[in-house]
Amino acid sequence: MVIEEALIAYLLTQPGLTALISNRIHLLKLPQNPVLPAIVMQKISSPRMHGFTADIGATTRMQLTSWALNYTGASAVFEQLRASLQNYLNGIMGGSVPVSAVILDDENDAYEDETGRYGKTADFIFWHTEA
């Protein structure tokens, strides 16, 4: 399992988050006419840690954006994301990817004039080994 799949599986076990978004986690972009609130996630970078015989892990930067019809909704989803991921230590994420640490590295607000959607974006860095 790759880190993206493991992250989605893990987030779908977080009751505070799923109470707000159900299972609406999308890769790269929202679908046309999305049900909100929802999360969009994308891998920003994933530098590898190399060993003599194989890659032994990565430090992956994942960007997660909560989208909603208002700022309050986007902020509520963001806070659940932060509570679920910030300072995650030494676990098996999604049942198969060993993650030694997760930190919240950056965050910002977003707004789309054309759609009227509000967003909050967070960059999390995952230290993990590859499954």
PyRosetta script that sets phi, psi and omega in degrees:
from pyrosetta import init, pose_from_sequence

init()
pose = pose_from_sequence("MVIEEALIAYLLTQPGLTALISNRIHLLKLPQNPVLPAIVMQKISSPRMHGFTADIGATTRMQLTSWALNYTGASAVFEQLRASLQNYLNGIMGGSVPVSAVILDDENDAYEDETGRYGKTADFIFWHTEA")
pose.set_psi(1, 137.8)
pose.set_omega(1, 177.9)
pose.set_phi(2, -88.7)
pose.set_psi(2, 164.4)
pose.set_omega(2, -174.5)
pose.set_phi(3, -59.4)
pose.set_psi(3, -36.2)
pose.set_omega(3, 179.5)
pose.set_phi(4, -61.1)
pose.set_psi(4, -46.5)
pose.set_omega(4, 179.6)
pose.set_phi(5, -65.3)
pose.set_psi(5, -41.0)
pose.set_omega(5, 179.3)
pose.set_phi(6, -64.0)
pose.set_psi(6, -40.0)
pose.set_omega(6, 179.5)
pose.set_phi(7, -65.0)
pose.set_psi(7, -45.1)
pose.set_omega(7, 178.0)
pose.set_phi(8, -60.7)
pose.set_psi(8, -47.4)
pose.set_omega(8, 179.5)
pose.set_phi(9, -58.2)
pose.set_psi(9, -43.2)
pose.set_omega(9, 179.4)
pose.set_phi(10, -64.4)
pose.set_psi(10, -48.0)
pose.set_omega(10, -177.8)
pose.set_phi(11, -61.8)
pose.set_psi(11, -32.9)
pose.set_omega(11, 179.5)
pose.set_phi(12, -72.8)
pose.set_psi(12, -4.1)
pose.set_omega(12, 174.2)
pose.set_phi(13, -99.1)
pose.set_psi(13, 2.0)
pose.set_omega(13, -177.0)
pose.set_phi(14, -94.7)
pose.set_psi(14, 105.3)
pose.set_omega(14, -172.2)
pose.set_phi(15, -61.6)
pose.set_psi(15, -36.6)
pose.set_omega(15, 179.0)
pose.set_phi(16, -64.1)
pose.set_psi(16, -35.5)
pose.set_omega(16, 179.1)
pose.set_phi(17, -76.0)
pose.set_psi(17, -47.6)
pose.set_omega(17, -177.4)
pose.set_phi(18, -68.2)
pose.set_psi(18, -22.8)
pose.set_omega(18, 174.2)
pose.set_phi(19, -62.6)
pose.set_psi(19, -28.4)
pose.set_omega(19, -178.9)
pose.set_phi(20, -93.3)
pose.set_psi(20, -39.0)
pose.set_omega(20, -172.3)
pose.set_phi(21, -113.5)
pose.set_psi(21, -5.5)
pose.set_omega(21, -172.6)
pose.set_phi(22, 57.6)
pose.set_psi(22, -120.2)
pose.set_omega(22, 179.3)
pose.set_phi(23, -113.1)
pose.set_psi(23, 23.3)
pose.set_omega(23, -173.4)
pose.set_phi(24, -84.5)
pose.set_psi(24, 75.8)
pose.set_omega(24, 173.3)
pose.set_phi(25, -119.7)
pose.set_psi(25, 120.9)
pose.set_omega(25, -173.9)
pose.set_phi(26, -117.9)
pose.set_psi(26, 145.6)
pose.set_omega(26, 175.9)
pose.set_phi(27, -89.8)
pose.set_psi(27, 129.4)
pose.set_omega(27, 172.7)
pose.set_phi(28, 72.0)
pose.set_psi(28, -41.5)
pose.set_omega(28, -178.6)
pose.set_phi(29, -157.6)
pose.set_psi(29, 159.7)
pose.set_omega(29, 174.4)
pose.set_phi(30, -73.3)
pose.set_psi(30, 149.4)
pose.set_omega(30, 173.6)
pose.set_phi(31, -71.1)
pose.set_psi(31, 166.7)
pose.set_omega(31, 175.6)
pose.set_phi(32, -65.4)
pose.set_psi(32, 135.7)
pose.set_omega(32, -178.1)
pose.set_phi(33, 54.4)
pose.set_psi(33, 59.3)
pose.set_omega(33, -175.5)
pose.set_phi(34, -73.7)
pose.set_psi(34, 153.6)
pose.set_omega(34, 168.2)
pose.set_phi(35, -85.2)
pose.set_psi(35, 129.4)
pose.set_omega(35, -178.2)
pose.set_phi(36, -118.0)
pose.set_psi(36, 154.2)
pose.set_omega(36, 3.7)
pose.set_phi(37, -74.2)
pose.set_psi(37, 158.4)
pose.set_omega(37, -179.6)
pose.set_phi(38, -154.6)
pose.set_psi(38, 168.8)
pose.set_omega(38, 178.3)
pose.set_phi(39, -121.0)
pose.set_psi(39, 139.1)
pose.set_omega(39, 170.4)
pose.set_phi(40, -115.5)
pose.set_psi(40, 134.0)
pose.set_omega(40, 178.7)
pose.set_phi(41, -129.5)
pose.set_psi(41, 148.0)
pose.set_omega(41, 175.1)
pose.set_phi(42, -149.9)
pose.set_psi(42, 148.9)
pose.set_omega(42, 175.2)
pose.set_phi(43, -81.7)
pose.set_psi(43, 126.2)
pose.set_omega(43, 179.0)
pose.set_phi(44, -90.5)
pose.set_psi(44, -44.7)
pose.set_omega(44, 178.3)
pose.set_phi(45, -159.0)
pose.set_psi(45, 161.4)
pose.set_omega(45, 179.6)
pose.set_phi(46, -154.9)
pose.set_psi(46, 67.9)
pose.set_omega(46, 177.4)
pose.set_phi(47, -60.0)
pose.set_psi(47, 138.8)
pose.set_omega(47, -177.4)
pose.set_phi(48, -92.6)
pose.set_psi(48, 148.1)
pose.set_omega(48, 169.5)
pose.set_phi(49, -100.3)
pose.set_psi(49, 124.6)
pose.set_omega(49, -172.5)
pose.set_phi(50, -102.4)
pose.set_psi(50, 142.2)
pose.set_omega(50, 171.1)
pose.set_phi(51, -113.4)
pose.set_psi(51, -178.4)
pose.set_omega(51, -178.8)
pose.set_phi(52, -68.8)
pose.set_psi(52, -32.4)
pose.set_omega(52, -175.9)
pose.set_phi(53, -113.1)
pose.set_psi(53, -14.2)
pose.set_omega(53, -178.3)
pose.set_phi(54, -167.1)
pose.set_psi(54, 162.3)
pose.set_omega(54, 170.7)
pose.set_phi(55, -66.6)
pose.set_psi(55, 137.3)
pose.set_omega(55, -175.1)
pose.set_phi(56, -110.8)
pose.set_psi(56, -3.0)
pose.set_omega(56, 178.1)
pose.set_phi(57, 167.9)
pose.set_psi(57, -172.9)
pose.set_omega(57, -178.3)
pose.set_phi(58, -154.2)
pose.set_psi(58, 159.8)
pose.set_omega(58, 168.8)
pose.set_phi(59, -115.6)
pose.set_psi(59, 97.2)
pose.set_omega(59, -172.5)
pose.set_phi(60, -96.6)
pose.set_psi(60, 129.2)
pose.set_omega(60, 173.7)
pose.set_phi(61, -96.2)
pose.set_psi(61, 117.7)
pose.set_omega(61, 176.8)
pose.set_phi(62, -111.6)
pose.set_psi(62, 134.1)
pose.set_omega(62, 176.5)
pose.set_phi(63, -105.6)
pose.set_psi(63, 124.4)
pose.set_omega(63, 178.9)
pose.set_phi(64, -119.2)
pose.set_psi(64, 128.3)
pose.set_omega(64, 179.5)
pose.set_phi(65, -119.6)
pose.set_psi(65, 125.3)
pose.set_omega(65, 174.3)
pose.set_phi(66, -90.5)
pose.set_psi(66, 129.7)
pose.set_omega(66, 179.5)
pose.set_phi(67, -117.1)
pose.set_psi(67, 138.8)
pose.set_omega(67, 178.8)
pose.set_phi(68, -152.2)
pose.set_psi(68, 175.4)
pose.set_omega(68, -179.8)
pose.set_phi(69, -81.2)
pose.set_psi(69, -10.3)
pose.set_omega(69, 177.1)
pose.set_phi(70, -149.2)
pose.set_psi(70, 165.3)
pose.set_omega(70, -176.8)
pose.set_phi(71, -64.0)
pose.set_psi(71, -37.7)
pose.set_omega(71, -179.7)
pose.set_phi(72, -61.5)
pose.set_psi(72, -42.1)
pose.set_omega(72, 178.9)
pose.set_phi(73, -65.8)
pose.set_psi(73, -43.2)
pose.set_omega(73, 178.1)
pose.set_phi(74, -63.5)
pose.set_psi(74, -38.9)
pose.set_omega(74, 179.4)
pose.set_phi(75, -67.3)
pose.set_psi(75, -38.2)
pose.set_omega(75, 179.6)
pose.set_phi(76, -63.1)
pose.set_psi(76, -43.9)
pose.set_omega(76, 178.3)
pose.set_phi(77, -65.7)
pose.set_psi(77, -43.3)
pose.set_omega(77, 178.5)
pose.set_phi(78, -57.2)
pose.set_psi(78, -45.0)
pose.set_omega(78, -178.4)
pose.set_phi(79, -63.5)
pose.set_psi(79, -34.8)
pose.set_omega(79, 176.3)
pose.set_phi(80, -70.2)
pose.set_psi(80, -38.6)
pose.set_omega(80, 174.6)
pose.set_phi(81, -60.3)
pose.set_psi(81, -48.2)
pose.set_omega(81, -179.5)
pose.set_phi(82, -59.8)
pose.set_psi(82, -46.1)
pose.set_omega(82, -179.5)
pose.set_phi(83, -63.8)
pose.set_psi(83, -32.7)
pose.set_omega(83, -178.6)
pose.set_phi(84, -77.7)
pose.set_psi(84, -29.5)
pose.set_omega(84, -170.7)
pose.set_phi(85, -114.5)
pose.set_psi(85, -35.9)
pose.set_omega(85, -174.2)
pose.set_phi(86, -60.1)
pose.set_psi(86, 126.9)
pose.set_omega(86, 178.9)
pose.set_phi(87, 66.0)
pose.set_psi(87, 24.9)
pose.set_omega(87, 170.5)
pose.set_phi(88, -61.1)
pose.set_psi(88, 131.7)
pose.set_omega(88, -177.1)
pose.set_phi(89, -132.5)
pose.set_psi(89, 135.3)
pose.set_omega(89, 167.8)
pose.set_phi(90, 44.8)
pose.set_psi(90, 71.0)
pose.set_omega(90, 177.5)
pose.set_phi(91, -142.6)
pose.set_psi(91, 173.3)
pose.set_omega(91, 176.4)
pose.set_phi(92, -105.3)
pose.set_psi(92, 99.0)
pose.set_omega(92, -174.8)
pose.set_phi(93, -77.0)
pose.set_psi(93, 133.6)
pose.set_omega(93, 178.5)
pose.set_phi(94, 65.9)
pose.set_psi(94, 16.0)
pose.set_omega(94, 178.0)
pose.set_phi(95, 83.3)
pose.set_psi(95, -3.6)
pose.set_omega(95, -176.3)
pose.set_phi(96, -148.4)
pose.set_psi(96, -12.9)
pose.set_omega(96, -177.1)
pose.set_phi(97, -108.5)
pose.set_psi(97, 113.2)
pose.set_omega(97, 177.0)
pose.set_phi(98, -67.5)
pose.set_psi(98, 121.9)
pose.set_omega(98, 179.7)
pose.set_phi(99, -120.2)
pose.set_psi(99, 122.9)
pose.set_omega(99, -179.4)
pose.set_phi(100, -87.0)
pose.set_psi(100, -28.7)
pose.set_omega(100, 179.2)
pose.set_phi(101, -165.0)
pose.set_psi(101, 152.2)
pose.set_omega(101, 172.7)
pose.set_phi(102, -134.4)
pose.set_psi(102, 133.3)
pose.set_omega(102, 174.3)
pose.set_phi(103, -129.9)
pose.set_psi(103, 148.1)
pose.set_omega(103, 172.2)
pose.set_phi(104, -83.3)
pose.set_psi(104, 115.9)
pose.set_omega(104, -174.5)
pose.set_phi(105, -96.7)
pose.set_psi(105, -34.8)
pose.set_omega(105, -174.6)
pose.set_phi(106, -157.8)
pose.set_psi(106, 155.6)
pose.set_omega(106, 176.1)
pose.set_phi(107, -151.7)
pose.set_psi(107, 152.3)
pose.set_omega(107, 175.0)
pose.set_phi(108, -158.9)
pose.set_psi(108, 168.6)
pose.set_omega(108, -179.6)
pose.set_phi(109, -98.6)
pose.set_psi(109, 156.9)
pose.set_omega(109, 178.4)
pose.set_phi(110, -141.4)
pose.set_psi(110, 154.3)
pose.set_omega(110, 174.1)
pose.set_phi(111, -149.9)
pose.set_psi(111, 137.0)
pose.set_omega(111, 177.6)
pose.set_phi(112, -109.5)
pose.set_psi(112, 112.7)
pose.set_omega(112, 179.3)
pose.set_phi(113, -59.7)
pose.set_psi(113, -43.1)
pose.set_omega(113, -174.9)
pose.set_phi(114, -64.8)
pose.set_psi(114, -36.1)
pose.set_omega(114, -175.8)
pose.set_phi(115, -105.0)
pose.set_psi(115, -17.2)
pose.set_omega(115, -176.1)
pose.set_phi(116, 74.3)
pose.set_psi(116, 18.0)
pose.set_omega(116, -179.6)
pose.set_phi(117, -87.4)
pose.set_psi(117, 144.0)
pose.set_omega(117, 175.0)
pose.set_phi(118, -106.4)
pose.set_psi(118, 143.3)
pose.set_omega(118, 179.8)
pose.set_phi(119, -139.2)
pose.set_psi(119, 158.1)
pose.set_omega(119, 170.6)
pose.set_phi(120, -133.3)
pose.set_psi(120, 124.7)
pose.set_omega(120, -175.4)
pose.set_phi(121, -108.2)
pose.set_psi(121, 137.7)
pose.set_omega(121, 177.6)
pose.set_phi(122, -131.7)
pose.set_psi(122, 135.9)
pose.set_omega(122, 172.7)
pose.set_phi(123, -103.9)
pose.set_psi(123, 118.9)
pose.set_omega(123, 177.3)
pose.set_phi(124, -110.0)
pose.set_psi(124, 140.8)
pose.set_omega(124, 175.4)
pose.set_phi(125, -108.2)
pose.set_psi(125, 127.7)
pose.set_omega(125, -178.4)
pose.set_phi(126, -110.5)
pose.set_psi(126, 124.2)
pose.set_omega(126, 170.4)
pose.set_phi(127, -96.4)
pose.set_psi(127, 115.6)
pose.set_omega(127, -173.7)
pose.set_phi(128, -148.8)
pose.set_psi(128, 159.5)
pose.set_omega(128, 169.7)
pose.set_phi(129, -98.8)
pose.set_psi(129, 159.6)
pose.set_omega(129, -176.3)
pose.set_phi(130, -91.7)
pose.set_psi(130, 135.6)
pose.set_omega(130, -177.7)
pose.set_phi(131, -80.3)
pose.dump_pdb("model.pdb")
